[in-house]
Amino acid sequence: MSLKLSYNGVPTTEIKAFLEEKYLQYNNPSFIECDPISIPHSFSILHDREISGFLTAAIAWGRRDLILRSSRLMLELMDNSPYEFIMTADEDELLRFSRFVHRTFNGTDCTYFIRGLRHIYSSFNSMEDVIIQGMKTTGSVKDGLTYLRLLFFSLPHARRNEKHFADVSGGSAGKRLNMFLRWMVRKDNYGVDFGIWKKIDPAMLYIPLDLHSGNTARKLGLLTRKMNDWKAVEELTEILREFDPADPVKYDFALFGLGVNEKF
């Protein structure tokens, strides 16, 4: 793909400069407090950050204040030691989650997510290693996420549990999964994303696409597909890789910030 000279009649150089400006505006520590990424920021141990980030991302839809409230409650039920709890909790301790609910994610879902994570950490040191295993044939993060999902749901479970873990192989945009990967993989000097996963190249990540970032991208002429699905994710990410081949998903800060904070 060769970069177009303009989008919606605006020179590409101007759009890139605009996105760079907004990326710098929103990618700073003041962004953390009111965003779901504040939850894993409250932990210092790698496993705890990884697990709290994954669970928070899993329920990260709706109002951000409610996402934060539910995430904190979920981790309090784990004694704020998520890795230790996941690996050692007995059946009585899992009953704590029977009344947990965040929108359509309930105690049944939460209990299976704990079991699924225990299954993963019983064989792998990190979810990153699972994704790397899934990427071996094609090198695609999409295939890595597909493998992670297959392993995660390899235990007996209710069908309803599956809707809370996007199936990117089936065409889902996987917004929350791609956001979780951004948190874990990206690292810069601004202190928002963690960069604690070292085996996945940030250049290979995909944009976390949702209603806000999708609408912003369409208004800028960067996205033509009307549905927010995996094809749209690929279309937009391909253009953003032309803007910054090494770190395309940094523009998530710009697109999301413009859409949510500035009603662009």
C-alpha positions as a printed Julia matrix, in Angstrom:
264×3 Matrix{Float64}:
   0.0     0.0    0.0
   1.3     3.47  -0.9
   0.29    6.39   1.26
  -2.29    8.67  -0.34
  -1.46   12.32  -0.82
  -4.63   13.41   0.95
  -7.66   12.17   2.87
 -10.97   14.0    2.5
  -9.04   16.67   0.62
  -6.66   17.32   3.53
  -2.97   16.66   2.81
  -1.71   13.51   4.46
   1.15   15.42   6.06
  -1.37   17.67   7.84
  -3.44   14.73   9.11
  -0.35   12.95  10.39
   0.85   16.12  12.14
  -2.59   16.58  13.68
  -2.65   13.0   15.0
   0.88   13.36  16.36
  -0.18   16.49  18.23
  -3.21   14.76  19.73
  -1.18   11.66  20.59
   1.18   13.81  22.64
  -1.74   15.67  24.2
  -3.5    12.56  25.49
  -0.56   10.2   26.09
   0.48   11.53  29.49
   0.04   10.52  33.15
  -3.03   12.74  33.58
  -4.81   10.34  31.19
  -4.39    7.43  33.61
  -6.62    8.38  36.54
  -9.98    8.2   34.77
  -9.09    5.42  32.32
  -9.31    1.64  32.84
  -5.52    1.46  32.53
  -5.4     2.96  36.04
  -6.33   -0.49  37.41
  -3.17   -2.35  36.33
  -1.2     0.78  37.24
  -2.12    0.07  40.87
   0.0    -3.11  40.79
   3.76   -3.48  40.56
   4.23   -7.24  40.04
   4.23   -8.28  36.37
   1.72  -11.12  36.76
  -0.65   -8.91  38.76
  -0.47   -6.16  36.15
  -1.07   -8.64  33.36
  -4.05  -10.31  35.02
  -5.65   -7.12  36.33
  -5.19   -5.57  32.89
  -6.79   -8.52  31.14
  -9.77   -8.67  33.49
 -10.29   -4.91  33.4
 -10.12   -4.89  29.6
 -12.63   -7.76  29.51
 -15.3    -5.57  31.13
 -14.21   -2.25  29.63
 -17.41   -1.16  27.93
 -19.92    1.42  29.06
 -19.22    4.35  31.37
 -15.61    4.54  32.48
 -16.48    5.32  36.12
 -18.56    2.13  36.29
 -15.79    0.12  34.61
 -13.36    1.34  37.27
 -15.79    0.59  40.1
 -16.48   -2.94  38.86
 -12.8    -3.64  38.2
 -11.81   -2.55  41.68
 -14.53   -4.73  43.2
 -13.46   -7.74  41.17
  -9.86   -7.34  42.34
 -10.9    -6.72  45.94
 -12.67  -10.09  45.79
  -9.25  -11.48  44.84
  -7.7    -9.85  47.91
  -5.91   -7.48  45.53
  -3.46  -10.29  44.76
  -4.88  -11.54  41.46
  -2.12  -13.97  40.46
  -1.95  -15.62  43.87
  -5.74  -15.82  44.06
  -6.12  -17.3   40.59
  -3.53  -19.99  41.3
  -4.65  -20.94  44.82
  -8.34  -20.11  45.32
 -10.56  -23.02  46.34
 -14.22  -23.52  45.45
 -15.46  -21.7   48.56
 -13.38  -18.66  47.69
 -14.73  -18.65  44.14
 -18.24  -18.35  45.58
 -17.38  -14.73  46.4
 -18.1   -13.91  42.77
 -21.62  -15.32  42.7
 -23.18  -11.86  42.99
 -20.62   -9.98  40.88
 -22.11   -8.26  37.85
 -20.94   -5.65  35.35
 -23.53   -5.14  32.64
 -23.8    -8.61  31.03
 -20.62   -9.97  32.65
 -21.72  -11.81  35.77
 -20.38  -14.09  38.49
 -20.58  -17.16  36.26
 -18.45  -15.43  33.66
 -16.0   -14.12  36.23
 -15.57  -17.54  37.82
 -14.81  -19.12  34.46
 -12.34  -16.35  33.61
 -10.48  -17.22  36.81
 -10.46  -20.9   35.83
  -9.35  -20.08  32.29
  -6.49  -17.93  33.55
  -5.41  -20.64  36.01
  -5.35  -23.1   33.13
  -3.08  -20.76  31.15
  -0.71  -19.96  34.01
  -0.42  -23.64  34.89
   1.39  -24.19  31.56
   2.73  -20.76  30.56
   4.54  -18.02  32.43
   2.61  -15.28  30.67
  -0.28  -14.72  28.29
   2.34  -13.25  25.99
   3.94  -16.69  25.63
   0.57  -18.13  24.58
   0.15  -15.45  21.93
   3.72  -16.01  20.68
   2.94  -19.73  20.41
  -0.09  -18.92  18.26
   1.96  -16.59  16.05
   4.61  -19.18  15.16
   3.19  -20.16  11.79
   2.07  -16.81  10.38
   3.64  -14.19  12.64
   0.22  -12.57  12.97
  -1.02  -11.13  16.27
  -4.51  -12.03  15.09
  -3.56  -15.71  15.04
  -1.91  -15.28  18.44
  -5.12  -13.93  19.92
  -7.09  -16.73  18.3
  -4.82  -19.31  19.92
  -5.09  -17.58  23.3
  -8.89  -17.74  23.06
  -8.85  -21.42  22.1
  -6.63  -22.31  25.05
  -8.63  -20.11  27.39
 -11.89  -21.91  26.52
 -10.42  -25.42  26.41
 -12.02  -26.24  29.78
 -15.73  -27.09  30.14
 -17.67  -23.83  30.18
 -21.0   -22.17  29.47
 -21.49  -20.78  25.97
 -22.32  -17.37  27.49
 -18.73  -17.07  28.76
 -17.44  -16.86  25.2
 -19.12  -13.58  24.32
 -16.83  -11.74  26.75
 -13.65  -12.78  24.9
 -13.76  -11.5   21.33
 -13.28  -13.96  18.48
 -11.12  -12.02  16.04
 -10.93  -15.07  13.75
 -14.7   -14.74  13.36
 -14.49  -11.09  12.33
 -14.83   -9.29  15.67
 -12.91   -6.03  15.98
 -11.54   -7.23  19.32
 -11.34   -3.7   20.69
 -10.72   -4.7   24.3
  -8.17   -7.36  23.37
  -6.22   -4.95  21.18
  -6.38   -2.34  23.95
  -4.99   -4.88  26.42
  -2.14   -5.66  24.01
  -1.42   -1.95  23.63
  -1.12   -1.64  27.41
   1.21   -4.63  27.7
   3.37   -4.17  24.58
   3.8    -0.44  23.9
   6.47    1.43  25.81
   7.49    5.05  25.46
   8.65    7.75  27.83
   5.2     9.04  28.77
   4.26    6.54  31.49
   0.84    5.36  30.31
   1.41    2.01  28.55
   3.57   -0.53  30.37
   5.72   -2.25  27.75
   6.2    -5.27  30.03
   5.82   -7.75  27.15
   9.09   -7.83  25.21
   8.51  -10.61  22.67
   5.79   -8.93  20.61
   6.87   -6.06  18.36
   4.67   -2.93  18.77
   4.77   -2.64  14.97
   2.61   -5.78  14.77
  -0.22   -4.49  16.96
  -3.68   -3.55  15.7
  -5.67   -0.45  16.55
  -8.3    -0.87  19.3
 -11.31    0.11  17.21
 -14.58    1.19  18.82
 -17.44    3.57  18.08
 -15.44    6.67  19.05
 -12.16    5.93  17.29
 -14.0     4.54  14.27
 -16.14    7.65  13.84
 -13.09    9.91  14.22
 -11.15    7.89  11.65
 -14.04    8.09   9.18
 -14.35   11.85   9.59
 -10.64   12.15   8.85
 -11.06    9.96   5.78
  -8.79    7.23   7.19
 -11.47    4.56   7.29
 -14.02    3.8    4.59
 -15.56    0.6    5.93
 -18.81    1.36   7.74
 -18.79   -1.58  10.15
 -16.47   -1.69  13.16
 -15.21   -5.22  12.51
 -11.84   -6.89  11.94
 -11.71   -5.79   8.3
 -12.07   -2.2    9.48
  -9.32   -2.78  12.05
  -7.0    -4.01   9.3
  -7.91   -1.14   6.97
  -7.25    1.55   9.56
  -4.15   -0.09  11.03
  -2.6    -0.39   7.57
  -2.85    3.37   7.12
  -1.56    4.09  10.62
   1.43    1.84   9.93
   2.27    4.13   7.03
   2.2     7.07   9.46
   4.44    5.28  11.98
   5.63    1.79  10.95
   7.25    1.12  14.34
   4.34    2.18  16.55
   1.03    2.46  14.68
  -1.3     2.02  17.65
   0.04    5.09  19.43
  -2.61    6.92  17.41
  -5.26    5.22  19.52
  -4.67    8.03  22.02
  -5.42   10.61  19.33
  -8.46    8.92  17.77
 -10.05    7.99  21.11
  -9.28   11.35  22.71
 -10.71   13.26  19.77
 -13.85   11.13  19.79
 -14.56   11.02  23.54
 -13.08   14.23  24.91
 -13.54   16.57  21.97
 -16.61   15.03  20.29
 -14.7    15.39  17.02
